[in-house]
Amino acid sequence: AAEGLLWGAAVWIKPFVVVPAICCWLGGRLATGRRKGTSGGIETGYQSAWISDLIGLLFGGLIAGAAGLLWLWTSGSWPWFLDVMFEWNGEYIDNSHFFLNRTLNWLFWTVHFAPWSLVNLIAIPVALRILFSQRLRQASPREIPGVLVASLYLGWLLQANLLQVQHDYVQASTILPGLGVLAIRAARLSGSPIRRVLLAAVLVLAVLQHPLAKLEPISLWAECWQKGSTAEICDQLAQVGGPGGAAWQDLRKVESFLRREAVQDGELTCWDDSSAPLFLWLNVKPSNRFIHNNVWTLFYPSR
């Protein structure tokens, strides 16, 4: 039930968590459903335990769901929640050339964000081997965490590429559970030359890619301490340029103009995401209940 509460809370943050949650439950059944009695004197589970386990998970999940629904109702957000869930969401994903587009997007992301994206290319076969190895028939309690982590990882990978739109942040989130799979695999290679080589390679890549290895941002630290977060420093430290990236000095000029115009609540529309800080700087409410206005015109042309 406690686990169900945690999954239910996660679903309110990102509904797609349902997929890895189901995969984790199925992985648990795979690990415990193929054996009876004891292994090495340790009780390893029963064939019928999945019923009580499922009831507990659903009970905790329903409590978390009911609490969220109650908050939506009491806060006045309930009508808008229904509107987005049942009227808007169907238009969010373009299903034309579904598998072709998603496969090409995944391949592009893998190439563009190497070497970290290569974690998936190694973790996928490792996770499949953990799940489908014949050794599962004699799995010990010590091996169950590996099965659960592999199930979580494959479920997360599936939802990131088949349900969510394949934004960079969606793809990047698959790396963390992938690293968990590889860590479990590396732990079983204790003291081997392969483990030492892999560990050294990861450390080298981490050092080369780490922000502390980039001298240009580090050279600005003294100025940051002296002047604080000025627009000039923000522009120099910016990691994203072009569409989606803010031009901080220009944005401060826009802020000054709007202050002279005495802009009020409901009078300001930040069309691009990069201009959204203006709402905070000016302490005004937006002109509509939506953010990412430029993105919504792309994903919701009928609106």
Secondary structure, DSSP 8 states (H G I E B T S, - for coil): -HHHHHHHHHHHH-GGGHHHHHHHHHHHHHHHTT--SEETTEE---TTHHHHHHHHHHHHHHHHHHHHHHHHHHHT-HHHHHHIIIIIGGGTS--TTHHHHHHHHHHHHHHHTTTTTHHHHHHHHHHHHHHH-GGGGG--GGGHHHHHHHHHHHHHHHHHHHTS---HHHHHTTHHHHHHHHHHHHHTTTT-HHHHHHHHHHHHHHHHHSGGG-HHHHTTHHHHHHH-S-HHHHHHH-S--STT---HHHHHHHHHHHHHTT--TT-B---SGGGTHHHHHHT--BSSS-S-HHHHHHH-TT-
